[in-house]
Amino acid sequence: MPDKTSHILVVDDELSMRELLEFMLIREGYRIFCAEDGRTAISMIEKKSFDLLLCDIRLGDITGIEVLKAAKKKNPNTIVIMISAYATAETAVEAMNKGAYDYLPKPFDNNELKYTIEKALELKTTAKEKQTLNDELKKHLHLDLLIGNSPGMMHIYEMIRQVSKTETNILITGESGTGKELIARAIHQESDRYGKPFVAINCGSIPETLMESELFGHKKGAFTGAAHDKKGFFEIAHNGTIFLDEIGEISLAVQVKLLRAVQDKLVIPVGSAEDISVDIRIISATNRNLEKEVIEGRFREDLFYRLNVIDIKVPPLRDRKDDLRILAQHFLDKYSKKAGKEITKVSSYAIDLLNKYDFPGNVRELENLIERSVALSSTNIILPDSLALSVYKRKKTPSVKESSTRFSIDIDAVEKGISLDEILEEIEKAYIKKALEYSKGNKTKAARLLGINYRSLWHRLVKFGIKKQ
């Protein structure tokens, strides 16, 4: 919960608005300070720390953007919410690019404003608490490869800390794209084997006929094409860690030979009669349910128990949405730098959109999405439109006909070619207009009727050019 004793600075050149906000927020338990113009606000910011600023974009002397910049310069952790009766997508982008948490149009719904302030302060408090815990866990760990402060990731960090100093075999389970190899690398880096080989093998990418040779090596002349001796991955990983990704893809025939390597740390190259002893730490990973594979006879039970001494379960991205913003920002920094662009932030509206998506491809899918968004974006902030494939604007398609009560959709029109984006946009606009009609212009109620939040509705109003009632 946010601290209701938080200090809030209200900056607005209209006395009536200042008094309204002051009265409303004092009743909520906040400590409120007011400034009638930008210069006064900046002077107050230089003398005192504020947890949150509620600032109008148009002031009598200087702009709210200047106040925003001054606040962020004094303390980057200060939350700034901009308000304006002249809200446009361009000013929203500029404000958020300068570090604003959110941007609300006037006249705003009081409950929506109170909710936005409470959520902002709550996120600030929670982030501070999580960072403290994260710093405590990470101060002796090299977890630079892993990102996230969600409960699921904090558990992963703790598991890494506990298992890294052991020699126990580990099985990492989780859906594709959740970062299982990153966890394996982190365990290796924290172990006494750090600095020694870390050999990662994708078992699903090696043909069955080559698997034994790739894992254990072969002698010259062992088979057609074996022109010289070759070390296998197990021997290459000697004194280090071997990571067997997609272990569930290995055939039963190879599993028999793998069992001896796992159990006795001995390998026999193809075409050889001599054992080779290897000193390795074995970490495996799979997106399959290996227990089910064992029951159905596709995976050896004895090998399963040898590999699965400790099981680390990696949560899918849909179950760790608290990490979505920080992951998106990480990938944004990575790919904007790579593309030579100065894209600094993912907008709150875009984050809202991402939060509604289940990400079946998990973190890998998010990374690909952000990379594509960087390529498509023409602004220095990622907006919702950049998250989708290009929208081709055409003349209004005849495949959707609007009546006063419903849509008539001509599916057969696809034969002649349609614009699916255009159709969905027309449907969306009509529902928004009807929701505003039912709510008598109350945007908070309209958003509730549509099952979206206030910010998402406001973004659509701006995007579609719908007259705000």
N, C-alpha and C positions, 0 to 999 in steps of 0.2 A: 504493500500500500504506500502511496506517496505521503510525504511529510506535509501535513496541512499547515504547518508553521512556516512553510516556504515563503521567501520574500519575492514578491512579484512587482515589477515596475510597469505601470500602465502609461503609455505615451500616446496622446491624442490631442489635437488642437481644438476639439469640440468639448466645451465644458460639460454639456449634457451627457456625452458619451463617457467621459472620465468619471462623472458621478455615478452613472449607471453601473459601469464596470467595478468601480470601487465598492459600491453598496453590495452588488451581487457577490463579489469574491470575498469580501469581509465576512459575509454570512456563511461562506463555505469554510471559514477558519484561516484563510491566508493572511499574511501581513502585506498590506498593499501600500505602494508608494506611487505618486502620480507626477507626470511632467507634461506641461502644456505645449512644449515645442521640442524640436530635436536637440538644440544646443543645451537646453536645460537637462534633457535626458542624458546626453553624453557627459555633462559635468557630474551628474549624479552617479553614472556608471564608473567614472574615474575615482570617485570617493568611496563607493560602497559596492559590495558584491551582491548580485541578484541571482536567484535561482532561475527566474523566468522573466522574459520581457514580452509584453503584449503591446505591439507597436503598429500604429497606422502607417500606411505607405506614403500618404500625402500629409505633410506637416507644413506649418506656416513658413518656416525658414529653410530647413534642409529636409531631405527625403528620409523616409524610414529606413531605406537601404543604408544610408550613412550611419544611422543609429545602430543598425544590425552589425555593420562592419566594426564599429567601435566596441560593441559589446563582445563580439567574438575575438577581437584583438586583446581585450582586457582579460577575458576568460573563455577559452574555446568551449568549455562545458556548459556555458549559459544557454538555456533553451530560449529560442526566439520564435514567437508566433506572430505572423503578420496579418493585419486585417485591412480591408479597403472596400470602399463602395465602387471602386473602378477596377475590379479584378479582371485580369485577362491571363491567358496562358503564358504570354510573354513575361509579364511582371511576376507571375508565380515562379516561372523558371529562373528568373534573375534572383529573386529572393531566396529560393531554395539552393541555388548555386552558391550563394554567399553564406549559406549555412543555416537558413531558417528551418525550423522543425516542420512547420505547416503554414498554410496560407488560407485564410477564411474570408469569404466575401461578406460585405455588409448589404442588407441587414442579416445578421447571423442569428441562428437559433440559440437561445441562452443555454439550453441543455446540451446542445452540441459543443458549444464553446467550453462549458464546464467539463464535459467529458474529455475533450481534446487536451485541456490543461492537466486534468488528473492523469490521463494516460501518459502524457509527456513526462510528468514528474515521477510517475511510477516507473517508467522505463529507465529514467535517470538513476533512481534509487536502486532498482534491480541490477542495472548494468554495473553500478559501483560495487554492490555486494558480490556479484559474480566475478568481477575482475579481481577483487581481493582474494577470493577463493582460488581463482584460476592462477593468480600470481604465486600463491602459496604452493599449489600443486606443481606448477611449472618451474619454480626457481631452481630445482635440481634436475630438471628434465629437458631434453632437447626435442621439444614437441613443435618445432617450427613448421613441420609439414602438415600438422593438424590444426583445424580452425573450428572454433565454436565454444560457446559457454553454456549450452543447454544441459539439463540434467543428464541426458543420455551421453553427451560427450564428456562431461565431468566424470562419469562412471568409467568411461573408456580410459581417461587419463589415469585414474586411480588403478585400474587393472594393469595398465602398462607399467606403472611404478612397482606394482607388486610382483609381476612375472618377469620383469626384465633381468633381474639378477639370478634367476633360476635357469636350469638347463632343460626344463620340462617342455615336452612337445605341446604346441598350441594349435588349436583349430579356430580360425576366424570365420564366422558365418554372417551372412547378410546378403541383401539383394545386390544385383549388378549396379555398379556406379556409386557404391556407398563409401569407397575409400579403404578397402581391406588391405591393399598393398601398402598404403601409407602407414597404417597401423603396424604392419609387419616391419617396415623400415624403422619406425619409431622404437619398437621393441629392440631391434638390433642396435640402434644407436645408443640406447640406454644400457645395453648389456656389456659384459666384460669383453665381448667379441668386437666391440666397436673399433673400427680401423682395419678389421679383417674383412674378407669378401662377404658381400651380400648378393646372392645369386637368386634372381626371380625367374621362375619358369611358368609360362602359361600352358598348362597341360592340355587345354582344349585346342590349342593351335598346332600341336605336334601330331602328325599322322601316327596311327597305332604301330605301323611297321617300323617307324624310326624311334619310337618312344624309348625302348630299352637302350638303344645305342646312345640317344641324347642324354639319358639320365646316368648311365653307368659307363659309357665309353665303349670303344671297340679296338680290337687289334688289327693290324695290317692283314688283309686277305680274309677277314672274317666273313665277308660277303662281297658280292659284285659292287665295285666302286669304292671299297675300303682300301685306298691306296697307301694309307699310313695309319699309325696308331693315333687314336684320338681320346682325349680325356672327356669323361662325362661330367655333367653338372655337379654331381655329388663330390667328385674328386676336386673339381675347380673350387667348390665352396669349402674345402678343408680348412679347419680352424675358424670358420665363419658361420654364416647362417644361410640355409637354403629355404626359399619360399616357394611352395608348390601351390600355385593358384589354380582354381578350377579342378581341384583334386578329384571331384566326382566324375570327371570325364575320362579317367583312366580305365582301360579295359580290365576285366577280371584276370586275364593272362598276365598282364604287367603288374597287377596288384600283388600277385604271388611273389614276384621278385622284389617289389618295392617293400613288402613286409619285412624281408630279411634285412634290407638296408636300414629300415627304420628301427627294427628291433635290435640288431647286433652292430650297426654302424659298419657293415661290411658290404662291399660291392664287387661284382665280378664282371669285368668288361666282356662284351660279346666276342667270342672267339678265344677267350682266355680260360685257364683252369685255376688261376691263382686269385685269391681274395685280396682286395685292397682295403685297408682300414682307413676310415675317415672320421675325423672329429668335427662334427657339425651340430648346430642347433636347427631343428626342423619346425617350421611354421607352415601350416597349410591353410587354405581358404576355399570356400565353396559358396555358391548361391543356391545349392540344392539342399533338400532335407535328407541328410545322409542316413539318419535313423530309418527313414522310410525306404531309402535305397537298400539298406541292409535287410529289412523285412522282406522286400520284394526280390532279393537275391542278386542285386546289381552291384553291391559293394560288400567286400569281405568284412565280417563282424570283427575278426581279430585285428585287422588293419585299422578299422574305425576306432577301436578302443586305444590302440597305440598312438594314433594321431590326436585323438580328442581327450587328452589328459586335462587340459584346461580349454574351455570354450569361451571365446569372446564374441558376443553378439553385437553387431553393429546396427544401430537403428536406421531405418530409411529416412530420407529427408522429410517426408510428410509427418514424421513423428518428432522432428526436431526443428520445427518452423522458427523457433527462437533464434536459430543460427542463420536463417535465410538472409537477413540484411547484411550481416558481417561477411558471409560467404559471397554474396553478390558484389559487395564493395571490393573484396579481395580480387575477384576475377575481373572486375571493372578496372582496377588499378593495373592489373597484369596486362590486359589486352589493349587498354587505351595507350599504355606506354609502348607496347609492341607495334601498334598502328600509328604511333606518332600523333595521337590526338590528345587534347586536354579535356577529357570528359571526367568530371570530378565526383559525380554523385548519381545514385539511382533515386528517382523521385519517390515520394511517399505513395503517390498514386500507382506507380509501377510496382512498388513493394506490395501494395494491397492486392494487385492483380496476381502477383506471384504467389501470395499467401493462399489464394483460392485454388491453386493448381496442385495436383497431387504428386507431380514429378515422378512418374514411373521409372524414369532413367536416373533418378536420384541426383547426387551432386554432380556427376558427370554431365547430366542433361542440363543442369543449371549453368555449368561452365560453358557448354556449347551455346546455350541461349544468350548468355551475356556476351560471348565473343561475337555472335551474329548481331546483337544489338549495338555493339560498339561500331561494327562495320556499317550498319544502317543509319546510325544516329547522325543528324546534321546539327545538333546542338551540343552544348557542353554539360548536359544533364540527360540521363536516360528517362524518357517519358514512356507511357504505356504503348503508344503507337510504335515505338522502336522495338518492342518485345515481340511483335508479330511480323509475319512476312509482309512484304510490300502490299499496300492496299491500292488497287487500281481503280481510280475514280472513273466511272462511266456515267452515261445518261441513266436516269432512273429506270431500272429493269421492270418490264411488264409482268414478271413472274410473281410479284406480290401486290395484291390489291387490298387497300384498307377500307373497311366500312366503319360505321360508328360503334360496332360491337366486337368485330373480330377481323382476322386476316383470312383472305382466300389465297392459298398458295398453289400455284400451278407448277407441280413438280415436273411435268412433261416438258416445260420450257427449257430444261437443261439440254435437250437435244439440239437446240439452236445456239447454245452457249449462254451462260449467265455470269453474273458477278455475285458469288456467294457472300462476299464481304458487304456488298451493297444491300443485298436482301436482309442480312442480319442487322445491318445498321438501321434500315427502315423499320424493322420490327422493334428494335430497341428504342428508337425515338418515339414510336407510337405508345409503347408501354410507359415510358417516362412521362409523356404528356397526359396519359390517362391517370397515372398515379398522382400527378400534380393537381389534376382536376378533382379527383376524389378527396385529396388532402387539403383542398382549397388553398393551394400554394405553399403549404407547410412542407418544406423540403425534408425536414427530419422524419416526419410521418411518411412522406412519399418514399424516402429511402427504405424505411422499415417495410412498407408495402412491397417494395421491389426486392427485398432481401439483400440489400447492399448497404454500405455505410455512407455517411453524409459526404465524405470527401470523394468517394467514387461517383456519387450522383452529381456533385458539383463539377467534377472533371468532364462528365458526359454532357452536361449543360453547355459548358464552354466549347467542347469538341464539336457538338452537333449544332451549335448556334441556336439552341432552344431559348426562347424568351423566358427569363426567370421571373416567375410571378410573385 
